[in-house]
């Protein structure tokens, strides 16, 4: 009887160990199927390779890699700024996971134009908003997570997961037509080539930024903000 119990216990521990290792290996890695489909890993879980600080190159910054997470630590005393992909993208499917505190605030920009004459990423790139449910801006309909910040409200209300749980986000852009998803739910649709889009900009807080929202190709950027944010499993597929 004791031998039988030991065997079952050993088998259970062995299976649990294999499952745990399998789960751990999935973070910041591509599966065989993803590689076949053409996905590219933008964050390797170990370094900032493929990224740089907006207009500052490889300057040491508030962005750091620890325990397989790409995080913004605004209190480390280093250079502040948004983190930018080295490469530009046009037609793509981008997925990423993120988490932050209840009062956190950050975002992911697309189609960013990096030029010395453009002070910040948000002067050119539309933003997929990331916001904690307890943030003071949460009551503003076009500033909740999954919104196109300052321009589009959530098509379907979606709450951010509790602190320390990872949210899943997706941005898909094809010929200027953009879709935002949060935790599997479509939250935003826009056509960056339409007159309706340009009219919307003229009526927004971005109307005085001549390069804002005019491109359908550019860098992807992660926003540096006062409360900090963490990312992992950042993957992109060129379409």
C-alpha positions in Angstrom: 0.0 0.0 0.0 2.8 2.4 1.0 4.7 1.6 -2.2 1.5 2.3 -4.2 1.0 5.6 -2.6 4.6 6.6 -3.1 4.4 5.7 -6.8 1.2 7.8 -7.2 2.8 10.7 -5.4 6.0 10.5 -7.4 4.0 10.4 -10.6 1.9 13.4 -9.6 5.1 15.5 -8.7 6.7 14.5 -12.0 3.7 15.5 -14.1 3.4 18.8 -12.1 7.0 19.6 -12.7 6.7 18.9 -16.4 3.6 21.1 -16.7 5.3 23.9 -14.7 8.4 23.9 -16.8 6.2 23.9 -20.0 4.3 26.9 -18.8 7.5 28.7 -17.8 9.0 28.1 -21.2 6.1 29.7 -23.0 6.8 33.2 -21.7 8.6 35.4 -24.2 9.0 32.5 -26.6 7.4 31.5 -29.9 5.8 28.2 -30.3 6.6 26.1 -33.4 3.2 27.0 -34.8 3.8 30.7 -34.3 7.2 30.5 -36.0 5.5 28.8 -39.0 2.9 31.5 -39.1 5.5 34.2 -39.3 5.3 35.7 -35.8 8.3 37.7 -34.5 9.2 38.1 -30.8 9.8 41.8 -30.0 11.0 41.1 -26.5 13.3 38.2 -25.7 12.6 38.3 -21.9 16.3 39.0 -21.2 17.3 42.3 -22.7 16.3 45.5 -24.5 17.6 44.3 -27.8 15.5 45.7 -30.6 14.4 48.7 -28.5 15.7 52.2 -27.8 14.6 55.3 -26.0 12.7 57.8 -28.2 15.3 60.2 -29.7 17.9 59.0 -27.1 19.2 55.8 -28.6 20.6 53.3 -26.1 20.7 55.7 -23.2 20.3 54.0 -19.8 16.7 54.6 -18.8 13.8 53.9 -16.5 13.1 50.7 -18.6 14.5 47.5 -17.2 14.3 43.7 -17.7 13.8 41.5 -14.7 12.3 38.1 -14.2 11.2 37.9 -17.8 9.3 41.2 -17.6 9.9 44.5 -19.5 9.1 47.1 -16.9 9.2 50.9 -16.5 10.6 51.8 -13.1 10.1 55.6 -12.8 12.0 55.8 -9.5 15.3 54.3 -10.6 16.8 57.8 -11.2 17.7 57.2 -14.9 16.6 58.8 -18.1 12.8 59.0 -18.6 11.2 58.5 -22.0 9.1 56.2 -24.1 10.7 52.9 -25.4 10.6 52.5 -29.2 11.1 49.5 -31.5 14.2 49.8 -33.7 12.1 48.6 -36.6 9.0 50.2 -38.2 5.9 48.3 -39.1 2.9 48.9 -41.4 0.5 46.0 -41.8 0.7 43.9 -38.7 -0.9 41.9 -35.9 0.6 42.9 -32.5 -0.1 41.0 -29.3 1.2 41.7 -25.8 0.5 41.1 -22.1 0.7 43.9 -19.5 -0.1 44.6 -15.9 0.0 47.6 -13.6 -1.3 48.9 -10.3 -4.9 50.0 -9.7 -4.0 53.6 -10.3 -1.6 52.9 -13.2 -1.5 54.8 -16.5 0.5 53.9 -19.6 -0.1 53.1 -23.3 1.2 51.6 -26.5 1.7 53.9 -29.5 1.7 52.8 -33.2 2.8 54.5 -36.4 5.3 56.6 -34.4 7.5 59.0 -36.5 10.9 59.5 -34.8 12.3 62.9 -35.6 14.3 65.6 -33.8 11.6 68.1 -34.5 8.9 65.9 -32.9 9.2 66.1 -29.1 7.3 63.0 -28.1 5.9 59.8 -29.4 2.3 60.9 -28.9 2.8 63.9 -31.2 2.6 61.4 -34.1 1.4 58.0 -32.9 -2.1 57.1 -31.9 -2.3 55.4 -28.5 -3.8 52.2 -27.2 -4.6 53.3 -23.7 -3.6 51.2 -20.6 -5.3 52.4 -17.4 -5.9 51.0 -13.9 -9.6 50.8 -12.9 -8.9 53.0 -9.8 -7.1 55.7 -11.8 -8.6 59.2 -11.4 -9.0 59.3 -15.2 -11.1 56.1 -15.4 -14.4 58.0 -15.5 -13.3 59.6 -18.8 -14.9 57.3 -21.4 -12.1 57.7 -24.0 -9.3 57.2 -21.6 -10.1 53.6 -20.4 -8.0 50.6 -21.3 -8.4 49.5 -24.9 -9.5 52.9 -26.0 -7.8 55.0 -28.7 -6.8 57.6 -26.2 -8.6 60.9 -26.5 -10.5 59.8 -29.6 -12.5 56.6 -29.3 -14.4 55.1 -26.4 -14.7 51.3 -25.8 -17.1 49.7 -28.3 -17.8 47.1 -25.6 -17.0 47.8 -21.9 -14.1 45.6 -20.6 -12.6 45.8 -17.2 -8.9 45.5 -16.5 -7.9 42.4 -14.5 -7.0 42.6 -10.8 -3.5 43.8 -9.9 -0.7 41.3 -10.6 -2.8 39.5 -13.2 -1.8 39.8 -16.8 -4.1 41.5 -19.4 -4.0 40.4 -23.0 -4.1 43.1 -25.7 -4.0 43.0 -29.5 -3.6 45.7 -32.1 -4.2 44.8 -35.7 -3.6 47.2 -38.6 -4.2 46.4 -42.3 -4.1 49.2 -44.9 -4.8 51.8 -42.2 -7.8 50.0 -40.8 -7.1 49.4 -37.1 -8.7 47.1 -34.5 -7.9 47.2 -30.7 -8.7 44.2 -28.5 -8.6 43.9 -24.7 -8.8 40.4 -23.0 -10.3 39.0 -26.2 -12.9 41.8 -26.7 -12.9 44.2 -29.6 -12.7 47.7 -28.1 -11.9 50.0 -30.9 -12.1 50.3 -34.7 -10.7 53.1 -36.8 -9.7 53.8 -40.4 -6.6 55.9 -40.4 -7.1 56.7 -44.1 -10.7 58.0 -43.8 -11.9 61.5 -43.8 -13.9 60.7 -40.7 -10.6 60.0 -38.9 -9.0 63.3 -40.0 -12.2 65.2 -39.0 -12.1 63.5 -35.6 -8.5 64.7 -35.1 -9.4 68.3 -35.9 -11.9 68.2 -33.1 -9.6 66.6 -30.6 -6.7 67.7 -28.3 -4.3 66.5 -31.1 -5.4 69.1 -33.6 -2.3 71.3 -33.1 0.1 68.4 -33.8 0.5 68.3 -37.6 2.0 64.9 -37.7 -0.5 63.1 -35.5 -2.4 60.2 -37.0 -1.3 60.8 -40.5 0.9 57.7 -41.0 0.0 54.0 -41.3 3.6 52.9 -40.8 6.0 53.6 -38.0 7.5 52.5 -34.8 5.7 50.8 -31.9 6.3 52.6 -28.6 5.7 51.8 -24.9 4.8 54.8 -22.7 6.9 55.8 -19.7 4.5 57.0 -17.0 4.8 57.9 -13.3 3.2 54.8 -11.9 5.1 52.1 -13.7 3.9 49.2 -16.0 5.2 45.8 -17.0 5.0 43.9 -20.3 5.8 40.4 -21.6 5.1 38.2 -24.6 5.3 41.1 -27.1 4.9 39.5 -30.5 4.2 40.8 -34.0 3.2 39.3 -37.3 3.7 41.2 -40.5 0.7 41.0 -42.7 
